[in-house]
Amino acid sequence: MGLCFPCPGESAPPSPNPEEKRAKLAEAAERRQKEAASRGILNVQSVEEKRKKKEKIEKQIATSGPPPEGGLRWTVS
């Protein structure tokens, strides 16, 4: 089978609008990201809830300020 070229009397098929093409590509990328993020996870909602809860706790720790003096200190040797 060879390549198919348009007949001399026919015009080329219309190309999609650049804005439409960009929007479709963005939708496809978001869909692929969502599918990849949930791959292998049985309950996506529970994982999202756990992640949000963890972020909330980390934010509370960050905003509470430094621990009082006399607390434990970490050293790397």
PQR file of N, CA, C, O and H, with PARSE charges and radii, in Angstrom:
ATOM      1  N   MET A   1       0.838  -1.174   0.000 -0.4000 1.5000
ATOM      2  CA  MET A   1       0.000   0.000   0.000 -0.0000 2.0000
ATOM      3  C   MET A   1       0.888   1.245   0.000  0.5500 1.7000
ATOM      4  O   MET A   1       1.840   1.350   0.774 -0.5500 1.4000
ATOM      5  N   GLY A   2       0.570   2.140  -0.845 -0.4000 1.5000
ATOM      6  CA  GLY A   2       1.340   3.363  -0.946 -0.0000 2.0000
ATOM      7  C   GLY A   2       0.669   4.516  -0.236  0.5500 1.7000
ATOM      8  O   GLY A   2      -0.395   4.369   0.366 -0.5500 1.4000
ATOM      9  H   GLY A   2      -0.203   2.055  -1.474  0.4000 1.0000
ATOM     10  N   LEU A   3       1.302   5.651  -0.316 -0.4000 1.5000
ATOM     11  CA  LEU A   3       0.744   6.855   0.285 -0.0000 2.0000
ATOM     12  C   LEU A   3      -0.407   7.370  -0.558  0.5500 1.7000
ATOM     13  O   LEU A   3      -0.401   7.226  -1.780 -0.5500 1.4000
ATOM     14  H   LEU A   3       2.167   5.771  -0.805  0.4000 1.0000
ATOM     15  N   CYS A   4      -1.372   7.956   0.077 -0.4000 1.5000
ATOM     16  CA  CYS A   4      -2.526   8.479  -0.628 -0.0000 2.0000
ATOM     17  C   CYS A   4      -2.418  10.000  -0.693  0.5500 1.7000
ATOM     18  O   CYS A   4      -2.434  10.668   0.341 -0.5500 1.4000
ATOM     19  H   CYS A   4      -1.377   8.073   1.070  0.4000 1.0000
ATOM     20  N   PHE A   5      -2.312  10.535  -1.870 -0.4000 1.5000
ATOM     21  CA  PHE A   5      -2.253  11.971  -2.063 -0.0000 2.0000
ATOM     22  C   PHE A   5      -3.593  12.454  -2.591  0.5500 1.7000
ATOM     23  O   PHE A   5      -4.270  11.716  -3.307 -0.5500 1.4000
ATOM     24  H   PHE A   5      -2.299   9.993  -2.710  0.4000 1.0000
ATOM     25  N   PRO A   6      -3.998  13.685  -2.255 -0.5600 1.5000
ATOM     26  CA  PRO A   6      -5.277  14.180  -2.757  0.2800 2.0000
ATOM     27  C   PRO A   6      -5.236  14.328  -4.279  0.5500 1.7000
ATOM     28  O   PRO A   6      -4.192  14.594  -4.875 -0.5500 1.4000
ATOM     29  N   CYS A   7      -6.364  14.152  -4.857 -0.4000 1.5000
ATOM     30  CA  CYS A   7      -6.466  14.326  -6.298 -0.0000 2.0000
ATOM     31  C   CYS A   7      -6.169  15.783  -6.650  0.5500 1.7000
ATOM     32  O   CYS A   7      -6.383  16.671  -5.824 -0.5500 1.4000
ATOM     33  H   CYS A   7      -7.212  13.936  -4.373  0.4000 1.0000
ATOM     34  N   PRO A   8      -5.683  16.038  -7.851 -0.5600 1.5000
ATOM     35  CA  PRO A   8      -5.330  17.409  -8.217  0.2800 2.0000
ATOM     36  C   PRO A   8      -6.498  18.391  -8.122  0.5500 1.7000
ATOM     37  O   PRO A   8      -6.273  19.575  -7.873 -0.5500 1.4000
ATOM     38  N   GLY A   9      -7.706  17.948  -8.308 -0.4000 1.5000
ATOM     39  CA  GLY A   9      -8.853  18.850  -8.264 -0.0000 2.0000
ATOM     40  C   GLY A   9      -9.365  19.087  -6.845  0.5500 1.7000
ATOM     41  O   GLY A   9     -10.123  20.031  -6.622 -0.5500 1.4000
ATOM     42  H   GLY A   9      -7.889  16.986  -8.511  0.4000 1.0000
ATOM     43  N   GLU A  10      -8.976  18.263  -5.891 -0.4000 1.5000
ATOM     44  CA  GLU A  10      -9.488  18.378  -4.519 -0.0000 2.0000
ATOM     45  C   GLU A  10      -8.546  19.224  -3.666  0.5500 1.7000
ATOM     46  O   GLU A  10      -7.335  19.255  -3.888 -0.5500 1.4000
ATOM     47  H   GLU A  10      -8.361  17.496  -6.072  0.4000 1.0000
ATOM     48  N   SER A  11      -9.127  19.901  -2.698 -0.4000 1.5000
ATOM     49  CA  SER A  11      -8.293  20.684  -1.782 -0.0000 2.0000
ATOM     50  C   SER A  11      -7.949  19.818  -0.574  0.5500 1.7000
ATOM     51  O   SER A  11      -8.599  18.805  -0.318 -0.5500 1.4000
ATOM     52  H   SER A  11     -10.110  19.876  -2.518  0.4000 1.0000
ATOM     53  N   ALA A  12      -6.946  20.218   0.146 -0.4000 1.5000
ATOM     54  CA  ALA A  12      -6.512  19.475   1.332 -0.0000 2.0000
ATOM     55  C   ALA A  12      -7.581  19.600   2.416  0.5500 1.7000
ATOM     56  O   ALA A  12      -8.281  20.612   2.468 -0.5500 1.4000
ATOM     57  H   ALA A  12      -6.418  21.041  -0.062  0.4000 1.0000
ATOM     58  N   PRO A  13      -7.722  18.597   3.279 -0.5600 1.5000
ATOM     59  CA  PRO A  13      -8.711  18.685   4.360  0.2800 2.0000
ATOM     60  C   PRO A  13      -8.375  19.852   5.289  0.5500 1.7000
ATOM     61  O   PRO A  13      -7.201  20.173   5.472 -0.5500 1.4000
ATOM     62  N   PRO A  14      -9.385  20.486   5.874 -0.5600 1.5000
ATOM     63  CA  PRO A  14      -9.116  21.642   6.737  0.2800 2.0000
ATOM     64  C   PRO A  14      -8.356  21.221   8.002  0.5500 1.7000
ATOM     65  O   PRO A  14      -8.639  20.185   8.604 -0.5500 1.4000
ATOM     66  N   SER A  15      -7.401  22.042   8.374 -0.4000 1.5000
ATOM     67  CA  SER A  15      -6.645  21.746   9.595 -0.0000 2.0000
ATOM     68  C   SER A  15      -7.407  22.319  10.794  0.5500 1.7000
ATOM     69  O   SER A  15      -8.110  23.318  10.647 -0.5500 1.4000
ATOM     70  H   SER A  15      -7.172  22.883   7.885  0.4000 1.0000
ATOM     71  N   PRO A  16      -7.283  21.711  11.971 -0.5600 1.5000
ATOM     72  CA  PRO A  16      -8.016  22.205  13.132  0.2800 2.0000
ATOM     73  C   PRO A  16      -7.497  23.573  13.585  0.5500 1.7000
ATOM     74  O   PRO A  16      -6.334  23.919  13.377 -0.5500 1.4000
ATOM     75  N   ASN A  17      -8.372  24.315  14.193 -0.4000 1.5000
ATOM     76  CA  ASN A  17      -8.024  25.619  14.730 -0.0000 2.0000
ATOM     77  C   ASN A  17      -6.934  25.438  15.793  0.5500 1.7000
ATOM     78  O   ASN A  17      -7.032  24.523  16.611 -0.5500 1.4000
ATOM     79  H   ASN A  17      -9.317  24.034  14.362  0.4000 1.0000
ATOM     80  N   PRO A  18      -5.901  26.287  15.800 -0.5600 1.5000
ATOM     81  CA  PRO A  18      -4.827  26.129  16.801  0.2800 2.0000
ATOM     82  C   PRO A  18      -5.350  26.170  18.245  0.5500 1.7000
ATOM     83  O   PRO A  18      -4.849  25.446  19.107 -0.5500 1.4000
ATOM     84  N   GLU A  19      -6.347  27.009  18.506 -0.4000 1.5000
ATOM     85  CA  GLU A  19      -6.897  27.081  19.863 -0.0000 2.0000
ATOM     86  C   GLU A  19      -7.597  25.774  20.235  0.5500 1.7000
ATOM     87  O   GLU A  19      -7.435  25.282  21.351 -0.5500 1.4000
ATOM     88  H   GLU A  19      -6.753  27.596  17.806  0.4000 1.0000
ATOM     89  N   GLU A  20      -8.371  25.212  19.310 -0.4000 1.5000
ATOM     90  CA  GLU A  20      -9.052  23.939  19.564 -0.0000 2.0000
ATOM     91  C   GLU A  20      -8.038  22.828  19.788  0.5500 1.7000
ATOM     92  O   GLU A  20      -8.195  22.001  20.687 -0.5500 1.4000
ATOM     93  H   GLU A  20      -8.502  25.611  18.403  0.4000 1.0000
ATOM     94  N   LYS A  21      -7.010  22.818  18.974 -0.4000 1.5000
ATOM     95  CA  LYS A  21      -5.975  21.798  19.082 -0.0000 2.0000
ATOM     96  C   LYS A  21      -5.279  21.896  20.442  0.5500 1.7000
ATOM     97  O   LYS A  21      -5.048  20.878  21.095 -0.5500 1.4000
ATOM     98  H   LYS A  21      -6.882  23.489  18.244  0.4000 1.0000
ATOM     99  N   ARG A  22      -4.947  23.110  20.868 -0.4000 1.5000
ATOM    100  CA  ARG A  22      -4.280  23.329  22.153 -0.0000 2.0000
ATOM    101  C   ARG A  22      -5.176  22.878  23.305  0.5500 1.7000
ATOM    102  O   ARG A  22      -4.698  22.261  24.256 -0.5500 1.4000
ATOM    103  H   ARG A  22      -5.135  23.937  20.337  0.4000 1.0000
ATOM    104  N   ALA A  23      -6.476  23.182  23.224 -0.4000 1.5000
ATOM    105  CA  ALA A  23      -7.412  22.788  24.272 -0.0000 2.0000
ATOM    106  C   ALA A  23      -7.533  21.260  24.354  0.5500 1.7000
ATOM    107  O   ALA A  23      -7.560  20.697  25.448 -0.5500 1.4000
ATOM    108  H   ALA A  23      -6.864  23.684  22.451  0.4000 1.0000
ATOM    109  N   LYS A  24      -7.606  20.601  23.208 -0.4000 1.5000
ATOM    110  CA  LYS A  24      -7.696  19.134  23.200 -0.0000 2.0000
ATOM    111  C   LYS A  24      -6.431  18.499  23.763  0.5500 1.7000
ATOM    112  O   LYS A  24      -6.498  17.519  24.504 -0.5500 1.4000
ATOM    113  H   LYS A  24      -7.584  21.058  22.319  0.4000 1.0000
ATOM    114  N   LEU A  25      -5.283  19.059  23.410 -0.4000 1.5000
ATOM    115  CA  LEU A  25      -4.024  18.530  23.941 -0.0000 2.0000
ATOM    116  C   LEU A  25      -3.943  18.717  25.450  0.5500 1.7000
ATOM    117  O   LEU A  25      -3.452  17.835  26.155 -0.5500 1.4000
ATOM    118  H   LEU A  25      -5.228  19.855  22.808  0.4000 1.0000
ATOM    119  N   ALA A  26      -4.420  19.856  25.958 -0.4000 1.5000
ATOM    120  CA  ALA A  26      -4.412  20.103  27.399 -0.0000 2.0000
ATOM    121  C   ALA A  26      -5.336  19.121  28.122  0.5500 1.7000
ATOM    122  O   ALA A  26      -4.981  18.592  29.175 -0.5500 1.4000
ATOM    123  H   ALA A  26      -4.820  20.573  25.386  0.4000 1.0000
ATOM    124  N   GLU A  27      -6.522  18.880  27.553 -0.4000 1.5000
ATOM    125  CA  GLU A  27      -7.455  17.917  28.146 -0.0000 2.0000
ATOM    126  C   GLU A  27      -6.846  16.528  28.192  0.5500 1.7000
ATOM    127  O   GLU A  27      -6.953  15.828  29.199 -0.5500 1.4000
ATOM    128  H   GLU A  27      -6.810  19.310  26.697  0.4000 1.0000
ATOM    129  N   ALA A  28      -6.211  16.135  27.107 -0.4000 1.5000
ATOM    130  CA  ALA A  28      -5.603  14.804  27.049 -0.0000 2.0000
ATOM    131  C   ALA A  28      -4.479  14.679  28.071  0.5500 1.7000
ATOM    132  O   ALA A  28      -4.337  13.636  28.708 -0.5500 1.4000
ATOM    133  H   ALA A  28      -6.124  16.704  26.289  0.4000 1.0000
ATOM    134  N   ALA A  29      -3.681  15.731  28.234 -0.4000 1.5000
ATOM    135  CA  ALA A  29      -2.584  15.695  29.202 -0.0000 2.0000
ATOM    136  C   ALA A  29      -3.123  15.572  30.625  0.5500 1.7000
ATOM    137  O   ALA A  29      -2.593  14.802  31.427 -0.5500 1.4000
ATOM    138  H   ALA A  29      -3.796  16.579  27.716  0.4000 1.0000
ATOM    139  N   GLU A  30      -4.173  16.328  30.938 -0.4000 1.5000
ATOM    140  CA  GLU A  30      -4.778  16.246  32.273 -0.0000 2.0000
ATOM    141  C   GLU A  30      -5.351  14.853  32.520  0.5500 1.7000
ATOM    142  O   GLU A  30      -5.202  14.302  33.611 -0.5500 1.4000
ATOM    143  H   GLU A  30      -4.603  16.953  30.286  0.4000 1.0000
ATOM    144  N   ARG A  31      -5.997  14.290  31.522 -0.4000 1.5000
ATOM    145  CA  ARG A  31      -6.583  12.958  31.666 -0.0000 2.0000
ATOM    146  C   ARG A  31      -5.487  11.909  31.890  0.5500 1.7000
ATOM    147  O   ARG A  31      -5.644  11.014  32.721 -0.5500 1.4000
ATOM    148  H   ARG A  31      -6.118  14.737  30.636  0.4000 1.0000
ATOM    149  N   ARG A  32      -4.383  12.020  31.150 -0.4000 1.5000
ATOM    150  CA  ARG A  32      -3.271  11.075  31.335 -0.0000 2.0000
ATOM    151  C   ARG A  32      -2.660  11.213  32.720  0.5500 1.7000
ATOM    152  O   ARG A  32      -2.321  10.211  33.350 -0.5500 1.4000
ATOM    153  H   ARG A  32      -4.256  12.747  30.475  0.4000 1.0000
ATOM    154  N   GLN A  33      -2.514  12.455  33.206 -0.4000 1.5000
ATOM    155  CA  GLN A  33      -1.965  12.678  34.535 -0.0000 2.0000
ATOM    156  C   GLN A  33      -2.855  12.056  35.605  0.5500 1.7000
ATOM    157  O   GLN A  33      -2.367  11.407  36.530 -0.5500 1.4000
ATOM    158  H   GLN A  33      -2.789  13.269  32.694  0.4000 1.0000
ATOM    159  N   LYS A  34      -4.155  12.256  35.473 -0.4000 1.5000
ATOM    160  CA  LYS A  34      -5.103  11.721  36.443 -0.0000 2.0000
ATOM    161  C   LYS A  34      -5.071  10.195  36.440  0.5500 1.7000
ATOM    162  O   LYS A  34      -5.087   9.573  37.502 -0.5500 1.4000
ATOM    163  H   LYS A  34      -4.551  12.783  34.721  0.4000 1.0000
ATOM    164  N   GLU A  35      -5.025   9.590  35.256 -0.4000 1.5000
ATOM    165  CA  GLU A  35      -4.973   8.138  35.154 -0.0000 2.0000
ATOM    166  C   GLU A  35      -3.671   7.592  35.736  0.5500 1.7000
ATOM    167  O   GLU A  35      -3.679   6.563  36.412 -0.5500 1.4000
ATOM    168  H   GLU A  35      -5.012  10.095  34.393  0.4000 1.0000
ATOM    169  N   ALA A  36      -2.557   8.270  35.481 -0.4000 1.5000
ATOM    170  CA  ALA A  36      -1.268   7.813  35.998 -0.0000 2.0000
ATOM    171  C   ALA A  36      -1.215   7.938  37.523  0.5500 1.7000
ATOM    172  O   ALA A  36      -0.613   7.102  38.197 -0.5500 1.4000
ATOM    173  H   ALA A  36      -2.550   9.105  34.932  0.4000 1.0000
ATOM    174  N   ALA A  37      -1.844   8.983  38.062 -0.4000 1.5000
ATOM    175  CA  ALA A  37      -1.827   9.191  39.513 -0.0000 2.0000
ATOM    176  C   ALA A  37      -2.630   8.124  40.229  0.5500 1.7000
ATOM    177  O   ALA A  37      -2.296   7.754  41.354 -0.5500 1.4000
ATOM    178  H   ALA A  37      -2.333   9.662  37.515  0.4000 1.0000
ATOM    179  N   SER A  38      -3.686   7.619  39.597 -0.4000 1.5000
ATOM    180  CA  SER A  38      -4.543   6.647  40.266 -0.0000 2.0000
ATOM    181  C   SER A  38      -4.231   5.212  39.862  0.5500 1.7000
ATOM    182  O   SER A  38      -4.947   4.296  40.268 -0.5500 1.4000
ATOM    183  H   SER A  38      -3.957   7.920  38.682  0.4000 1.0000
ATOM    184  N   ARG A  39      -3.211   4.997  39.096 -0.4000 1.5000
ATOM    185  CA  ARG A  39      -2.883   3.638  38.643 -0.0000 2.0000
ATOM    186  C   ARG A  39      -2.440   2.780  39.829  0.5500 1.7000
ATOM    187  O   ARG A  39      -1.535   3.160  40.572 -0.5500 1.4000
ATOM    188  H   ARG A  39      -2.630   5.741  38.766  0.4000 1.0000
ATOM    189  N   GLY A  40      -3.067   1.645  39.998 -0.4000 1.5000
ATOM    190  CA  GLY A  40      -2.710   0.720  41.060 -0.0000 2.0000
ATOM    191  C   GLY A  40      -3.371   1.017  42.395  0.5500 1.7000
ATOM    192  O   GLY A  40      -3.136   0.295  43.364 -0.5500 1.4000
ATOM    193  H   GLY A  40      -3.801   1.336  39.394  0.4000 1.0000
ATOM    194  N   ILE A  41      -4.191   2.056  42.474 -0.4000 1.5000
ATOM    195  CA  ILE A  41      -4.863   2.426  43.710 -0.0000 2.0000
ATOM    196  C   ILE A  41      -6.310   1.987  43.612  0.5500 1.7000
ATOM    197  O   ILE A  41      -7.007   2.324  42.655 -0.5500 1.4000
ATOM    198  H   ILE A  41      -4.383   2.643  41.687  0.4000 1.0000
ATOM    199  N   LEU A  42      -6.766   1.223  44.621 -0.4000 1.5000
ATOM    200  CA  LEU A  42      -8.138   0.730  44.585 -0.0000 2.0000
ATOM    201  C   LEU A  42      -9.135   1.795  45.005  0.5500 1.7000
ATOM    202  O   LEU A  42     -10.195   1.923  44.392 -0.5500 1.4000
ATOM    203  H   LEU A  42      -6.200   0.949  45.398  0.4000 1.0000
ATOM    204  N   ASN A  43      -8.813   2.566  46.048 -0.4000 1.5000
ATOM    205  CA  ASN A  43      -9.731   3.585  46.545 -0.0000 2.0000
ATOM    206  C   ASN A  43      -9.052   4.947  46.454  0.5500 1.7000
ATOM    207  O   ASN A  43      -8.319   5.346  47.360 -0.5500 1.4000
ATOM    208  H   ASN A  43      -7.952   2.462  46.546  0.4000 1.0000
ATOM    209  N   VAL A  44      -9.298   5.648  45.369 -0.4000 1.5000
ATOM    210  CA  VAL A  44      -8.633   6.923  45.107 -0.0000 2.0000
ATOM    211  C   VAL A  44      -9.053   7.980  46.123  0.5500 1.7000
ATOM    212  O   VAL A  44      -8.225   8.786  46.545 -0.5500 1.4000
ATOM    213  H   VAL A  44      -9.893   5.323  44.634  0.4000 1.0000
ATOM    214  N   GLN A  45     -10.317   7.990  46.520 -0.4000 1.5000
ATOM    215  CA  GLN A  45     -10.808   9.014  47.445 -0.0000 2.0000
ATOM    216  C   GLN A  45     -10.116   8.924  48.791  0.5500 1.7000
ATOM    217  O   GLN A  45      -9.753   9.956  49.356 -0.5500 1.4000
ATOM    218  H   GLN A  45     -10.990   7.335  46.176  0.4000 1.0000
ATOM    219  N   SER A  46      -9.919   7.727  49.324 -0.4000 1.5000
ATOM    220  CA  SER A  46      -9.279   7.601  50.628 -0.0000 2.0000
ATOM    221  C   SER A  46      -7.832   8.072  50.567  0.5500 1.7000
ATOM    222  O   SER A  46      -7.335   8.670  51.522 -0.5500 1.4000
ATOM    223  H   SER A  46     -10.214   6.889  48.865  0.4000 1.0000
ATOM    224  N   VAL A  47      -7.156   7.811  49.461 -0.4000 1.5000
ATOM    225  CA  VAL A  47      -5.776   8.268  49.310 -0.0000 2.0000
ATOM    226  C   VAL A  47      -5.732   9.789  49.275  0.5500 1.7000
ATOM    227  O   VAL A  47      -4.859  10.398  49.894 -0.5500 1.4000
ATOM    228  H   VAL A  47      -7.559   7.326  48.686  0.4000 1.0000
ATOM    229  N   GLU A  48      -6.663  10.407  48.558 -0.4000 1.5000
ATOM    230  CA  GLU A  48      -6.718  11.871  48.498 -0.0000 2.0000
ATOM    231  C   GLU A  48      -6.994  12.461  49.882  0.5500 1.7000
ATOM    232  O   GLU A  48      -6.377  13.456  50.263 -0.5500 1.4000
ATOM    233  H   GLU A  48      -7.372   9.912  48.056  0.4000 1.0000
ATOM    234  N   GLU A  49      -7.917  11.854  50.636 -0.4000 1.5000
ATOM    235  CA  GLU A  49      -8.234  12.350  51.972 -0.0000 2.0000
ATOM    236  C   GLU A  49      -7.024  12.249  52.886  0.5500 1.7000
ATOM    237  O   GLU A  49      -6.747  13.179  53.643 -0.5500 1.4000
ATOM    238  H   GLU A  49      -8.418  11.046  50.326  0.4000 1.0000
ATOM    239  N   LYS A  50      -6.302  11.145  52.831 -0.4000 1.5000
ATOM    240  CA  LYS A  50      -5.106  10.969  53.655 -0.0000 2.0000
ATOM    241  C   LYS A  50      -4.048  12.001  53.296  0.5500 1.7000
ATOM    242  O   LYS A  50      -3.393  12.559  54.177 -0.5500 1.4000
ATOM    243  H   LYS A  50      -6.527  10.389  52.216  0.4000 1.0000
ATOM    244  N   ARG A  51      -3.879  12.255  51.989 -0.4000 1.5000
ATOM    245  CA  ARG A  51      -2.875  13.231  51.549 -0.0000 2.0000
ATOM    246  C   ARG A  51      -3.230  14.625  52.053  0.5500 1.7000
ATOM    247  O   ARG A  51      -2.358  15.354  52.525 -0.5500 1.4000
ATOM    248  H   ARG A  51      -4.411  11.801  51.274  0.4000 1.0000
ATOM    249  N   LYS A  52      -4.514  15.002  51.957 -0.4000 1.5000
ATOM    250  CA  LYS A  52      -4.948  16.315  52.426 -0.0000 2.0000
ATOM    251  C   LYS A  52      -4.774  16.442  53.932  0.5500 1.7000
ATOM    252  O   LYS A  52      -4.363  17.493  54.424 -0.5500 1.4000
ATOM    253  H   LYS A  52      -5.223  14.409  51.573  0.4000 1.0000
ATOM    254  N   LYS A  53      -5.084  15.380  54.664 -0.4000 1.5000
ATOM    255  CA  LYS A  53      -4.943  15.397  56.114 -0.0000 2.0000
ATOM    256  C   LYS A  53      -3.470  15.564  56.498  0.5500 1.7000
ATOM    257  O   LYS A  53      -3.145  16.316  57.417 -0.5500 1.4000
ATOM    258  H   LYS A  53      -5.418  14.527  54.265  0.4000 1.0000
ATOM    259  N   LYS A  54      -2.589  14.863  55.795 -0.4000 1.5000
ATOM    260  CA  LYS A  54      -1.156  14.964  56.060 -0.0000 2.0000
ATOM    261  C   LYS A  54      -0.653  16.382  55.784  0.5500 1.7000
ATOM    262  O   LYS A  54       0.120  16.936  56.566 -0.5500 1.4000
ATOM    263  H   LYS A  54      -2.853  14.252  55.049  0.4000 1.0000
ATOM    264  N   GLU A  55      -1.097  16.970  54.660 -0.4000 1.5000
ATOM    265  CA  GLU A  55      -0.699  18.342  54.338 -0.0000 2.0000
ATOM    266  C   GLU A  55      -1.193  19.315  55.402  0.5500 1.7000
ATOM    267  O   GLU A  55      -0.477  20.247  55.768 -0.5500 1.4000
ATOM    268  H   GLU A  55      -1.724  16.520  54.024  0.4000 1.0000
ATOM    269  N   LYS A  56      -2.407  19.109  55.901 -0.4000 1.5000
ATOM    270  CA  LYS A  56      -2.976  19.980  56.928 -0.0000 2.0000
ATOM    271  C   LYS A  56      -2.149  19.906  58.208  0.5500 1.7000
ATOM    272  O   LYS A  56      -1.865  20.932  58.826 -0.5500 1.4000
ATOM    273  H   LYS A  56      -2.989  18.352  55.604  0.4000 1.0000
ATOM    274  N   ILE A  57      -1.765  18.697  58.604 -0.4000 1.5000
ATOM    275  CA  ILE A  57      -0.956  18.526  59.811 -0.0000 2.0000
ATOM    276  C   ILE A  57       0.409  19.178  59.627  0.5500 1.7000
ATOM    277  O   ILE A  57       0.894  19.854  60.534 -0.5500 1.4000
ATOM    278  H   ILE A  57      -1.996  17.864  58.102  0.4000 1.0000
ATOM    279  N   GLU A  58       1.034  18.985  58.469 -0.4000 1.5000
ATOM    280  CA  GLU A  58       2.329  19.606  58.201 -0.0000 2.0000
ATOM    281  C   GLU A  58       2.231  21.125  58.234  0.5500 1.7000
ATOM    282  O   GLU A  58       3.139  21.795  58.726 -0.5500 1.4000
ATOM    283  H   GLU A  58       0.640  18.435  57.732  0.4000 1.0000
ATOM    284  N   LYS A  59       1.135  21.670  57.713 -0.4000 1.5000
ATOM    285  CA  LYS A  59       0.941  23.123  57.714 -0.0000 2.0000
ATOM    286  C   LYS A  59       0.790  23.631  59.145  0.5500 1.7000
ATOM    287  O   LYS A  59       1.331  24.682  59.490 -0.5500 1.4000
ATOM    288  H   LYS A  59       0.398  21.126  57.313  0.4000 1.0000
ATOM    289  N   GLN A  60       0.050  22.885  59.988 -0.4000 1.5000
ATOM    290  CA  GLN A  60      -0.112  23.287  61.382 -0.0000 2.0000
ATOM    291  C   GLN A  60       1.231  23.282  62.109  0.5500 1.7000
ATOM    292  O   GLN A  60       1.517  24.180  62.901 -0.5500 1.4000
ATOM    293  H   GLN A  60      -0.390  22.031  59.707  0.4000 1.0000
ATOM    294  N   ILE A  61       2.046  22.275  61.839 -0.4000 1.5000
ATOM    295  CA  ILE A  61       3.364  22.203  62.475 -0.0000 2.0000
ATOM    296  C   ILE A  61       4.230  23.375  62.028  0.5500 1.7000
ATOM    297  O   ILE A  61       4.946  23.964  62.838 -0.5500 1.4000
ATOM    298  H   ILE A  61       1.813  21.545  61.196  0.4000 1.0000
ATOM    299  N   ALA A  62       4.169  23.713  60.755 -0.4000 1.5000
ATOM    300  CA  ALA A  62       4.983  24.803  60.217 -0.0000 2.0000
ATOM    301  C   ALA A  62       4.545  26.152  60.781  0.5500 1.7000
ATOM    302  O   ALA A  62       5.391  27.012  61.027 -0.5500 1.4000
ATOM    303  H   ALA A  62       3.587  23.235  60.097  0.4000 1.0000
ATOM    304  N   THR A  63       3.254  26.355  60.990 -0.4000 1.5000
ATOM    305  CA  THR A  63       2.773  27.642  61.475 -0.0000 2.0000
ATOM    306  C   THR A  63       2.846  27.767  62.990  0.5500 1.7000
ATOM    307  O   THR A  63       2.729  28.871  63.520 -0.5500 1.4000
ATOM    308  H   THR A  63       2.567  25.656  60.790  0.4000 1.0000
ATOM    309  N   SER A  64       3.038  26.652  63.700 -0.4000 1.5000
ATOM    310  CA  SER A  64       3.084  26.720  65.163 -0.0000 2.0000
ATOM    311  C   SER A  64       4.377  27.345  65.658  0.5500 1.7000
ATOM    312  O   SER A  64       4.457  27.753  66.817 -0.5500 1.4000
ATOM    313  H   SER A  64       3.133  25.754  63.269  0.4000 1.0000
ATOM    314  N   GLY A  65       5.378  27.427  64.815 -0.4000 1.5000
ATOM    315  CA  GLY A  65       6.624  28.065  65.205 -0.0000 2.0000
ATOM    316  C   GLY A  65       7.632  27.043  65.688  0.5500 1.7000
ATOM    317  O   GLY A  65       7.356  25.843  65.708 -0.5500 1.4000
ATOM    318  H   GLY A  65       5.312  27.096  63.874  0.4000 1.0000
ATOM    319  N   PRO A  66       8.819  27.529  66.082 -0.5600 1.5000
ATOM    320  CA  PRO A  66       9.866  26.617  66.532  0.2800 2.0000
ATOM    321  C   PRO A  66       9.515  26.028  67.903  0.5500 1.7000
ATOM    322  O   PRO A  66       8.786  26.651  68.675 -0.5500 1.4000
ATOM    323  N   PRO A  67      10.029  24.832  68.205 -0.5600 1.5000
ATOM    324  CA  PRO A  67       9.753  24.234  69.512  0.2800 2.0000
ATOM    325  C   PRO A  67      10.441  25.026  70.619  0.5500 1.7000
ATOM    326  O   PRO A  67      11.435  25.704  70.360 -0.5500 1.4000
ATOM    327  N   PRO A  68       9.937  24.953  71.833 -0.5600 1.5000
ATOM    328  CA  PRO A  68      10.564  25.688  72.928  0.2800 2.0000
ATOM    329  C   PRO A  68      11.963  25.162  73.191  0.5500 1.7000
ATOM    330  O   PRO A  68      12.280  24.018  72.863 -0.5500 1.4000
ATOM    331  N   GLU A  69      12.809  26.015  73.791 -0.4000 1.5000
ATOM    332  CA  GLU A  69      14.180  25.634  74.085 -0.0000 2.0000
ATOM    333  C   GLU A  69      14.201  24.437  75.030  0.5500 1.7000
ATOM    334  O   GLU A  69      13.290  24.265  75.840 -0.5500 1.4000
ATOM    335  H   GLU A  69      12.552  26.944  74.058  0.4000 1.0000
ATOM    336  N   GLY A  70      15.230  23.618  74.926 -0.4000 1.5000
ATOM    337  CA  GLY A  70      15.340  22.455  75.777 -0.0000 2.0000
ATOM    338  C   GLY A  70      14.747  21.216  75.146  0.5500 1.7000
ATOM    339  O   GLY A  70      14.785  20.139  75.741 -0.5500 1.4000
ATOM    340  H   GLY A  70      15.969  23.757  74.268  0.4000 1.0000
ATOM    341  N   GLY A  71      14.205  21.349  73.965 -0.4000 1.5000
ATOM    342  CA  GLY A  71      13.621  20.200  73.281 -0.0000 2.0000
ATOM    343  C   GLY A  71      14.707  19.362  72.640  0.5500 1.7000
ATOM    344  O   GLY A  71      15.895  19.647  72.794 -0.5500 1.4000
ATOM    345  H   GLY A  71      14.175  22.224  73.482  0.4000 1.0000
ATOM    346  N   LEU A  72      14.310  18.355  71.939 -0.4000 1.5000
ATOM    347  CA  LEU A  72      15.264  17.496  71.254 -0.0000 2.0000
ATOM    348  C   LEU A  72      15.854  18.216  70.048  0.5500 1.7000
ATOM    349  O   LEU A  72      15.181  18.997  69.375 -0.5500 1.4000
ATOM    350  H   LEU A  72      13.346  18.123  71.814  0.4000 1.0000
ATOM    351  N   ARG A  73      17.110  17.936  69.797 -0.4000 1.5000
ATOM    352  CA  ARG A  73      17.774  18.516  68.634 -0.0000 2.0000
ATOM    353  C   ARG A  73      18.312  17.393  67.776  0.5500 1.7000
ATOM    354  O   ARG A  73      18.793  16.376  68.277 -0.5500 1.4000
ATOM    355  H   ARG A  73      17.656  17.301  70.343  0.4000 1.0000
ATOM    356  N   TRP A  74      18.223  17.596  66.484 -0.4000 1.5000
ATOM    357  CA  TRP A  74      18.717  16.596  65.556 -0.0000 2.0000
ATOM    358  C   TRP A  74      20.118  16.982  65.109  0.5500 1.7000
ATOM    359  O   TRP A  74      20.392  18.142  64.802 -0.5500 1.4000
ATOM    360  H   TRP A  74      17.832  18.423  66.077  0.4000 1.0000
ATOM    361  N   THR A  75      20.993  15.997  65.079 -0.4000 1.5000
ATOM    362  CA  THR A  75      22.337  16.247  64.552 -0.0000 2.0000
ATOM    363  C   THR A  75      22.640  15.191  63.512  0.5500 1.7000
ATOM    364  O   THR A  75      22.243  14.032  63.637 -0.5500 1.4000
ATOM    365  H   THR A  75      20.771  15.054  65.328  0.4000 1.0000
ATOM    366  N   VAL A  76      23.347  15.612  62.490 -0.4000 1.5000
ATOM    367  CA  VAL A  76      23.753  14.688  61.433 -0.0000 2.0000
ATOM    368  C   VAL A  76      25.239  14.492  61.540  0.5500 1.7000
ATOM    369  O   VAL A  76      26.011  15.450  61.568 -0.5500 1.4000
ATOM    370  H   VAL A  76      23.669  16.553  62.389  0.4000 1.0000
ATOM    371  N   SER A  77      25.631  13.235  61.599 -0.4000 1.5000
ATOM    372  CA  SER A  77      27.084  12.990  61.707 -0.0000 2.0000
ATOM    373  C   SER A  77      27.588  12.231  60.520  0.5500 1.7000
ATOM    374  O   SER A  77      28.780  11.936  60.437 -0.5500 1.4000
ATOM    375  H   SER A  77      25.004  12.457  61.576  0.4000 1.0000
TER
END
